[in-house]
Amino acid sequence: MALLLLLLLAAHVGPSECGCDGRLYQKTINDLCFDRFQEEMVSLGSGTWCSWPETMEIYVGLTNCTCQVALGMDCFWPNRLVDDFFMKIHSTYFHRCAQTGRLLHEPSIGILAPFIGVSMLIALLMTAVVVWRSKRTEGML
């Protein structure tokens, strides 16, 4: 019984592990998926690489391409090769982008002023309360 279960597991998992040629998979995603992604990103222009609405369709196409190649070559997806591939993509195209997909910048004075003003008022109010309370010694022992 245990041997039959082991054979069934090996038959189910075996082809995906044995059928995937990692080097061929990596070459195929580089030749097919990366080349198309690179052409689309160059045509988009480097000034908009950090704009998710501009790059989303291209990025999703790249993701789908790596998945379809994996399925066609009997490889698991995602896998270590795909992780390394996307790390290369991110270090090349998106290394200057903020994690939120927007470029970081200082907030305007209209946003900063209320926060600074309220903080200063609270500090002054608390100081006034402490001074007022310390001068009122009536009824204290």
N, C-alpha and C positions, 0 to 999 in steps of 0.2 A: 504494500500500500504506500509506504513512504517513498519507494523507488518510483512508483507511478506518479505520485505528486511531484517529485523532483523532476521527472521527465517532462511533465506538463508545464512546470515553471520554466524549465530550460527552453522548451519549444516556444513559449510565449515571449520570453525576454530575449532569447538568443539571437534572433535575426537582427534586431535593432543594434545589439552590441557588436555582433560579428559583421554585419553588413555595412557598417559605416566606415568609410575610409577618411580619416581625419584630414590628411594632407590634401586629398582631392576635394573634400568639402570646403576647406579653407581657400584653396585656389579658386573654386567655383564661386564662392560668395565674393571674393575679391574681384574676380573678372566680371561677373555678371551683376552683382548687387552694388558693389562699391563704385564701379566705373559709372553706372547710371546715376547713383547718388551724387557722385562728384560732379558730373556734368550739370545736374539740376542745381546743385548748390552754387557752382560757378556762375551759371546763368542768373541765379537769384541775386547775387552780389553779396559781398561780405558784410556790408552795412546792415543787412536784415537777417543775418544768421541767428541773432539772439531773439528774434521775434517769433514766438511759438506759432501764432496764427499764420505766418508766412512759411514756416518750415515744417509744420505739422504733417501736411500731406506727403512731402518728400520723405520725412522720417518714418511715417507709417508704411510707406511703400518699401523702404529699406528693411524694416522689420518683417513685413510680409514676405519679401523676397528671400530673406535668410530662412524663414520658416518653410517656405515652399521648397527651397533647395534641400533643406534637411529632410522633409517628408519624401521628396523624390529620391534621395540617396539613402534612405532607410537609417537616418540618424535621429537621435533624440534632439528635441528642441525645447527650451534653450539648453545650451551646453557650454562647456568651458571655452570652446573656440568662438562661440557667438559672444560670450562675455568679453573676451579679449578683443574681438572685432569691434564691438561697440565702445570699449574703452579707447581704442585707437580713434574711432570716429569722434568721440567727445573731446579727446585731447587735441584733435586737429581743428575741429570746427566750432566747438562750444566752450572752450576753456576760458574765454573771457566773459561768458554770460553769467549772470546771477542765477542762483538756484531757482528763483521764482520765474525765470525767463525774461525778466525786465532788467534793464540796466539800472544800477543803483545811482541815486542822486540825492542831494540834500533836500529836505522838505522846504516848502516855501515859508515865508515869514508869516503868512496868514494861518498856517497850521502851527508853527512854533510859538507864536505870541500868546495864544490862550494857555498853552501848557506852562510856559514860563511865568506868565502873569498870575495864574491860579496858584502855582507853587509858591511864588513870592508872597501873595496875600495870605496863604495858609501859614507860612513861616512867621509873618508879622503878627497875625492874629494869635498864634500860639505864644509868641513872645509877650504880647500884651496881656494875655490871660495869666501867664506865669508871674509877670511883674505885679499885676493887679492882685493876684491871690497872695503873693508874698507880703504885700503891704497891709493886707487885712489880717491882722493877728488877733482880732477880737474873738473871744470865745475859745481860744486855743490854750491849752495848758502847757 
